[in-house]
Amino acid sequence: MKRLALVATVALAGCAQSGPKPLYQWDGYQPAVYQYLKSNGSEPGAQIPVLEAQIEKNRATGVANPPGMHAHLALLHSKMGDDVAARRHLEAERAQFPESAAYVDFLLKTTTKDAGKSADSAPAAAASQPRT
């Protein structure tokens, strides 16, 4: 009888799991966002390599990036003036989280309009300046 109890205990222990695997890997993302907000967004260049390294680590280990990580990177790249990288990260956010498509499309359209306005208004602004 003791032997049967021992076998049952070992069998049940073998079936036990250490717990559910997390859906997303949040390692460097939350501290980076906190630091960004704490510094009023004054150091976007320092966060970009940290978050991009986290994305590569997640890709290498087969873990999904958390919602908003690519969008936050897009914000940082945009602040640094790298609109190509910002667009790439927004499109990655939309691909990973299709439910964000409407908002991401709005952001993409808005940034495109803003870029067009500044380019279109530059000649008009220059023409309105008095010549010296």
Backbone as a chain_set.jsonl record, in Angstrom:
{"seq": "MKRLALVATVALAGCAQSGPKPLYQWDGYQPAVYQYLKSNGSEPGAQIPVLEAQIEKNRATGVANPPGMHAHLALLHSKMGDDVAARRHLEAERAQFPESAAYVDFLLKTTTKDAGKSADSAPAAAASQPRT", "coords": {"N": [[0.816, -1.191, 0.0], [1.957, 1.23, 0.78], [3.772, 1.479, -1.213], [2.159, 1.872, -3.476], [1.017, 4.334, -2.83], [3.308, 5.9, -2.882], [4.054, 5.685, -5.595], [1.835, 6.913, -6.767], [2.092, 9.496, -5.729], [4.541, 10.308, -6.846], [3.843, 10.213, -9.544], [1.831, 12.181, -9.683], [3.329, 14.4, -8.899], [5.044, 14.613, -11.036], [3.309, 15.471, -12.984], [2.705, 18.006, -12.239], [3.003, 21.496, -12.88], [5.204, 24.311, -13.141], [3.809, 26.623, -13.189], [1.73, 28.956, -15.014], [2.937, 30.002, -18.193], [4.114, 33.254, -18.918], [2.261, 35.542, -20.951], [3.37, 37.722, -22.288], [6.62, 39.291, -22.485], [7.799, 41.447, -20.249], [10.146, 42.587, -19.353], [12.266, 44.874, -19.785], [10.577, 46.884, -20.547], [8.53, 48.172, -18.903], [10.096, 49.54, -16.852], [11.456, 51.288, -18.59], [9.435, 52.878, -19.731], [8.477, 54.082, -17.408], [10.765, 55.539, -16.642], [10.941, 57.253, -18.822], [8.587, 58.778, -18.552], [9.069, 59.88, -16.054], [11.237, 61.521, -16.554], [10.097, 63.429, -18.119], [10.197, 62.895, -20.837], [12.706, 63.632, -21.735], [14.992, 62.232, -22.498], [14.996, 60.477, -24.96], [16.761, 59.085, -26.63], [18.337, 57.454, -25.017], [16.721, 55.373, -24.258], [16.024, 53.931, -26.517], [18.029, 51.967, -27.446], [17.855, 50.171, -25.3], [15.193, 49.209, -25.33], [15.084, 48.156, -27.928], [16.979, 46.137, -27.703], [15.625, 44.522, -25.899], [13.483, 43.699, -27.491], [14.853, 42.159, -29.387], [15.85, 40.173, -27.691], [13.447, 39.025, -26.839], [12.55, 38.061, -29.294], [14.538, 36.156, -29.835], [14.125, 34.306, -27.796], [11.599, 33.498, -28.309], [9.38, 34.739, -27.206], [6.522, 36.824, -26.883], [6.307, 40.333, -27.585], [5.217, 42.916, -25.341], [2.008, 44.645, -25.41], [2.095, 47.832, -26.888], [4.846, 48.243, -26.822], [6.229, 48.477, -29.3], [4.897, 50.742, -30.207], [5.679, 52.641, -28.326], [8.395, 52.712, -28.877], [8.19, 53.777, -31.43], [7.322, 56.357, -30.812], [9.607, 57.292, -29.462], [11.559, 57.152, -31.514], [10.427, 58.96, -33.289], [10.622, 61.333, -31.833], [13.353, 61.586, -31.941], [13.665, 62.198, -34.546], [13.718, 60.247, -36.488], [11.794, 59.241, -38.683], [11.329, 57.084, -40.381], [12.029, 54.766, -38.932], [10.179, 55.107, -36.89], [7.742, 54.787, -38.244], [8.091, 52.122, -39.061], [8.032, 50.779, -36.579], [5.442, 51.422, -35.71], [3.95, 50.088, -37.635], [4.718, 47.487, -37.02], [3.57, 47.252, -34.5], [0.855, 47.379, -35.181], [0.68, 45.041, -36.724], [1.232, 43.042, -34.834], [-0.74, 43.459, -32.93], [-3.704, 43.49, -33.966], [-6.05, 44.715, -33.109], [-5.33, 47.249, -32.5], [-5.238, 48.612, -34.838], [-6.892, 50.72, -35.873], [-6.214, 52.951, -34.281], [-3.429, 53.058, -34.706], [-3.379, 53.486, -37.468], [-4.533, 56.028, -37.491], [-2.493, 57.449, -36.153], [-0.4, 57.106, -37.996], [-1.456, 58.441, -40.226], [-1.755, 61.015, -39.194], [0.897, 61.729, -38.567], [1.971, 61.71, -41.111], [0.497, 63.77, -42.319], [1.35, 65.915, -40.715], [4.057, 65.998, -41.378], [3.846, 66.627, -44.064], [2.584, 69.124, -43.907], [4.54, 70.718, -42.662], [6.504, 70.638, -44.592], [5.133, 71.723, -46.784], [4.427, 74.241, -45.829], [6.805, 75.552, -45.473], [7.944, 76.806, -47.878], [5.964, 78.769, -48.251], [6.136, 80.202, -45.89], [8.705, 81.193, -46.133], [8.387, 82.825, -48.365], [6.739, 84.782, -47.366], [8.35, 86.248, -45.743], [9.977, 89.332, -45.22], [12.282, 90.749, -47.538], [15.682, 91.504, -47.078]], "CA": [[0.0, 0.0, 0.0], [2.855, 2.377, 0.812], [4.387, 1.561, -2.532], [1.151, 2.45, -4.363], [0.923, 5.751, -2.475], [4.535, 6.526, -3.35], [3.962, 5.764, -7.051], [0.824, 7.923, -7.076], [2.67, 10.795, -5.394], [5.55, 10.623, -7.86], [3.134, 10.461, -10.8], [1.188, 13.492, -9.584], [4.377, 15.42, -8.858], [5.546, 14.741, -12.401], [2.312, 16.189, -13.781], [2.601, 19.393, -11.771], [3.769, 22.478, -13.64], [5.712, 25.396, -12.311], [2.872, 27.738, -13.296], [1.485, 29.342, -16.407], [3.96, 30.792, -18.865], [3.561, 34.589, -19.185], [1.873, 35.803, -22.33], [4.306, 38.694, -22.845], [7.827, 39.517, -21.698], [7.77, 42.871, -19.917], [11.4, 42.9, -18.649], [12.789, 46.233, -19.817], [9.596, 47.841, -21.064], [7.901, 48.994, -17.865], [11.033, 50.534, -16.304], [11.788, 52.292, -19.607], [8.309, 53.822, -19.819], [8.485, 54.853, -16.162], [11.873, 56.488, -16.715], [10.579, 58.253, -19.833], [7.594, 59.675, -17.963], [9.695, 60.563, -14.929], [12.134, 62.553, -17.074], [9.311, 64.261, -19.041], [10.568, 62.589, -22.217], [13.887, 64.4, -22.112], [16.095, 61.393, -22.968], [14.493, 59.353, -25.76], [17.863, 58.334, -27.224], [18.88, 56.469, -24.085], [15.8, 54.238, -24.127], [15.881, 53.183, -27.768], [18.807, 50.722, -27.476], [17.372, 49.251, -24.265], [13.965, 48.562, -25.799], [15.38, 47.341, -29.107], [17.642, 44.927, -27.204], [14.572, 43.683, -25.317], [12.746, 43.097, -28.608], [15.707, 41.092, -29.931], [15.869, 39.092, -26.698], [12.142, 38.365, -26.927], [12.515, 37.325, -30.564], [15.44, 35.01, -29.716], [13.557, 33.317, -26.874], [10.266, 33.118, -28.773], [8.363, 35.338, -26.338], [5.877, 37.969, -27.532], [6.487, 41.663, -27.01], [3.975, 43.395, -24.738], [1.297, 45.686, -26.156], [2.596, 49.187, -26.723], [6.302, 48.363, -26.874], [6.604, 49.044, -30.598], [4.336, 52.094, -30.283], [6.544, 53.505, -27.523], [9.613, 52.896, -29.663], [7.853, 54.705, -32.512], [7.335, 57.688, -30.207], [10.996, 57.673, -29.203], [12.221, 57.407, -32.801], [9.853, 60.188, -33.827], [11.235, 62.448, -31.099], [14.742, 61.689, -32.398], [13.642, 62.618, -35.94], [13.832, 59.088, -37.38], [10.415, 58.907, -39.035], [11.284, 55.764, -41.024], [11.989, 53.781, -37.847], [8.906, 55.292, -36.187], [6.713, 54.134, -39.072], [8.333, 50.675, -38.997], [7.562, 50.273, -35.286], [3.978, 51.511, -35.677], [3.424, 48.992, -38.451], [4.932, 46.257, -36.252], [2.537, 47.247, -33.444], [-0.412, 47.041, -35.834], [0.733, 43.639, -37.144], [1.183, 42.169, -33.659], [-1.996, 43.683, -32.219], [-4.636, 44.015, -34.97], [-7.078, 45.545, -32.489], [-4.825, 48.623, -32.43], [-5.09, 49.108, -36.214], [-7.554, 52.017, -36.076], [-5.407, 53.986, -33.639], [-2.141, 53.147, -35.397], [-3.636, 54.147, -38.752], [-4.71, 57.446, -37.171], [-1.166, 58.009, -35.885], [0.353, 57.153, -39.253], [-2.031, 59.49, -41.067], [-1.462, 62.293, -38.553], [2.314, 62.06, -38.728], [2.182, 62.009, -42.526], [-0.047, 65.114, -42.55], [2.224, 66.889, -40.068], [5.281, 66.103, -42.175], [3.477, 67.336, -45.285], [2.303, 70.523, -43.582], [5.774, 71.452, -42.421], [7.205, 70.762, -45.873], [4.362, 72.621, -47.638], [4.363, 75.59, -45.291], [8.129, 76.167, -45.474], [8.085, 77.796, -48.952], [5.04, 79.877, -48.021], [6.686, 81.007, -44.807], [9.872, 81.899, -46.664], [7.91, 83.851, -49.288], [6.103, 85.87, -46.629], [9.372, 86.986, -45.01], [10.47, 90.493, -45.975], [13.67, 90.644, -47.999], [16.528, 92.57, -46.527]], "C": [[0.865, 1.263, 0.0], [3.483, 2.594, -0.561], [3.423, 2.224, -3.529], [1.003, 3.957, -4.098], [2.15, 6.513, -2.976], [4.509, 6.714, -4.87], [2.955, 6.845, -7.456], [1.365, 9.328, -6.809], [3.688, 11.229, -6.445], [4.879, 10.955, -9.191], [2.464, 11.832, -10.784], [2.211, 14.624, -9.556], [4.952, 15.647, -10.25], [4.594, 15.516, -13.29], [2.211, 17.664, -13.404], [3.492, 20.301, -12.613], [4.219, 23.587, -12.709], [4.799, 26.621, -12.344], [2.689, 28.109, -14.748], [2.624, 30.21, -16.95], [3.366, 32.175, -19.165], [3.293, 34.789, -20.669], [2.866, 36.738, -23.025], [5.519, 38.806, -21.936], [7.981, 41.022, -21.484], [9.107, 43.392, -19.385], [11.816, 44.37, -18.667], [11.771, 47.291, -20.169], [9.029, 48.752, -19.977], [8.877, 49.974, -17.214], [11.386, 51.634, -17.305], [10.678, 53.329, -19.73], [8.266, 54.696, -18.567], [9.582, 55.921, -16.202], [11.572, 57.608, -17.705], [9.6, 59.274, -19.246], [8.193, 60.494, -16.823], [10.59, 61.713, -15.404], [11.435, 63.506, -18.037], [9.75, 64.085, -20.492], [11.835, 63.264, -22.68], [15.029, 63.554, -22.67], [15.599, 60.222, -23.809], [15.609, 58.492, -26.335], [18.437, 57.268, -26.317], [18.004, 55.227, -23.997], [15.744, 53.366, -25.366], [16.722, 51.912, -27.769], [18.337, 49.698, -26.447], [16.147, 48.489, -24.762], [14.211, 47.707, -27.04], [16.119, 46.066, -28.718], [16.619, 43.975, -26.592], [13.766, 42.99, -26.411], [13.55, 41.953, -29.214], [15.767, 39.901, -28.986], [14.559, 38.312, -26.749], [12.051, 37.524, -28.193], [13.363, 36.052, -30.463], [14.865, 33.916, -28.823], [12.15, 32.898, -27.26], [9.132, 33.638, -27.908], [7.812, 36.583, -27.033], [6.209, 39.268, -26.809], [5.165, 42.128, -26.415], [3.307, 44.455, -25.602], [1.897, 47.058, -25.854], [4.099, 49.338, -26.842], [6.755, 48.981, -28.2], [6.071, 50.47, -30.74], [5.196, 53.076, -29.483], [7.862, 53.755, -28.255], [9.371, 53.852, -30.831], [7.866, 56.141, -31.999], [8.766, 58.17, -29.998], [11.735, 57.997, -30.499], [11.708, 58.703, -33.427], [10.459, 61.409, -33.143], [12.686, 62.665, -31.522], [14.824, 62.107, -33.867], [13.764, 61.488, -36.946], [12.433, 58.583, -37.723], [10.284, 57.54, -39.696], [11.197, 54.672, -39.958], [10.677, 53.894, -37.073], [7.786, 54.599, -36.943], [6.863, 52.614, -39.003], [7.797, 50.082, -37.682], [6.041, 50.38, -35.157], [3.35, 50.389, -36.498], [3.617, 47.645, -37.761], [3.899, 46.135, -35.133], [1.192, 46.828, -34.028], [-0.437, 45.571, -36.247], [0.598, 42.697, -35.952], [-0.147, 42.278, -32.924], [-3.004, 44.309, -33.18], [-5.729, 44.902, -34.379], [-6.628, 47.001, -32.354], [-4.772, 49.288, -33.799], [-5.713, 50.487, -36.412], [-6.717, 53.15, -35.477], [-4.064, 54.168, -34.348], [-2.311, 53.829, -36.752], [-3.833, 55.652, -38.561], [-3.352, 58.111, -36.928], [-0.344, 58.139, -37.162], [-0.145, 58.278, -40.157], [-1.689, 60.871, -40.502], [-0.004, 62.678, -38.752], [2.636, 62.38, -40.176], [1.675, 63.406, -42.853], [0.868, 66.172, -41.953], [3.507, 67.08, -40.86], [5.002, 66.873, -43.457], [3.226, 68.807, -45.037], [3.593, 71.301, -43.393], [6.549, 71.634, -43.715], [6.483, 71.752, -46.782], [4.398, 74.059, -47.138], [5.72, 76.282, -45.308], [8.296, 77.161, -46.622], [7.176, 79.003, -48.741], [5.571, 80.793, -46.929], [7.884, 81.813, -45.301], [9.442, 83.039, -47.582], [7.31, 85.036, -48.547], [7.107, 86.697, -45.831], [9.832, 88.179, -45.842], [11.934, 90.294, -46.353], [14.469, 91.804, -47.431], [17.66, 92.914, -47.448]], "O": [[0.556, 2.239, -0.684], [3.694, 3.723, -1.004], [3.845, 3.051, -4.337], [0.881, 4.749, -5.032], [2.032, 7.647, -3.442], [4.893, 7.768, -5.376], [3.206, 7.607, -8.39], [1.115, 10.247, -7.589], [3.69, 12.381, -6.879], [5.303, 11.878, -9.886], [2.527, 12.564, -11.772], [1.977, 15.688, -10.129], [5.31, 16.774, -10.594], [5.024, 16.154, -14.25], [1.687, 18.472, -14.171], [4.594, 19.919, -13.006], [3.67, 23.767, -11.622], [5.014, 27.564, -11.583], [3.416, 27.625, -15.615], [3.188, 31.04, -16.238], [2.226, 32.262, -19.623], [4.011, 34.27, -21.525], [3.166, 36.566, -24.206], [5.455, 38.457, -20.757], [8.258, 41.77, -22.422], [9.182, 44.557, -18.996], [11.72, 45.041, -17.64], [12.071, 48.483, -20.098], [9.05, 49.974, -20.12], [8.526, 51.14, -17.034], [11.594, 52.783, -16.915], [10.952, 54.526, -19.822], [8.046, 55.904, -18.653], [9.345, 57.072, -15.836], [11.905, 58.768, -17.462], [9.768, 60.48, -19.423], [7.86, 61.667, -16.653], [10.691, 62.746, -14.741], [12.093, 64.305, -18.703], [9.681, 65.026, -21.283], [12.035, 63.456, -23.879], [15.956, 64.106, -23.263], [15.767, 59.072, -23.404], [15.426, 57.287, -26.513], [18.974, 56.271, -26.802], [18.499, 54.141, -23.692], [15.445, 52.176, -25.269], [16.184, 50.847, -28.069], [18.412, 48.494, -26.691], [16.074, 47.267, -24.631], [13.608, 46.644, -27.185], [15.91, 45.021, -29.335], [16.732, 42.759, -26.747], [13.407, 41.821, -26.271], [12.997, 40.897, -29.52], [15.738, 38.752, -29.427], [14.562, 37.082, -26.707], [11.536, 36.406, -28.168], [12.958, 34.995, -30.947], [15.093, 32.731, -29.066], [11.564, 32.032, -26.61], [8.049, 33.053, -27.875], [8.553, 37.309, -27.695], [6.368, 39.298, -25.588], [4.101, 41.775, -26.924], [3.961, 45.091, -26.428], [2.167, 47.391, -24.7], [4.59, 50.461, -26.953], [7.572, 49.902, -28.213], [6.736, 51.317, -31.337], [5.413, 54.209, -29.914], [8.381, 54.872, -28.252], [10.246, 54.644, -31.181], [8.365, 57.04, -32.676], [9.099, 59.312, -30.315], [12.452, 58.996, -30.577], [12.477, 59.454, -34.027], [10.773, 62.402, -33.799], [13.191, 63.786, -31.472], [15.916, 62.346, -34.383], [13.902, 61.743, -38.142], [11.947, 57.621, -37.129], [9.238, 56.901, -39.586], [10.383, 53.756, -40.072], [10.124, 52.881, -36.646], [6.969, 53.9, -36.343], [5.868, 51.898, -38.899], [7.185, 49.014, -37.681], [5.416, 49.508, -34.552], [2.34, 49.809, -36.1], [2.777, 46.755, -37.896], [3.41, 45.04, -34.852], [0.477, 46.017, -33.439], [-1.475, 44.92, -36.131], [-0.073, 41.669, -36.044], [-0.627, 41.296, -32.358], [-3.148, 45.532, -33.21], [-6.277, 45.753, -35.08], [-7.451, 47.887, -32.121], [-4.305, 50.421, -33.91], [-5.109, 51.341, -37.061], [-6.539, 54.192, -36.107], [-3.617, 55.294, -34.563], [-1.485, 54.653, -37.142], [-3.359, 56.453, -39.367], [-3.091, 59.202, -37.434], [0.323, 59.15, -37.384], [0.652, 58.982, -40.777], [-1.37, 61.789, -41.257], [0.297, 63.829, -39.07], [3.484, 63.23, -40.448], [2.334, 64.152, -43.578], [1.141, 67.196, -42.581], [3.991, 68.204, -40.997], [5.824, 67.681, -43.89], [3.603, 69.651, -45.85], [3.731, 72.414, -43.9], [7.183, 72.67, -43.918], [7.128, 72.536, -47.477], [4.399, 74.994, -47.939], [5.775, 77.503, -45.168], [8.754, 78.278, -46.378], [7.572, 80.135, -49.019], [5.47, 82.016, -47.031], [8.056, 82.974, -44.93], [10.062, 84.102, -47.581], [7.361, 86.166, -49.033], [6.748, 87.746, -45.296], [10.051, 88.045, -47.045], [12.719, 89.74, -45.583], [13.983, 92.93, -47.325], [18.465, 93.791, -47.135]]}, "num_chains": 1, "name": "protein.A"}
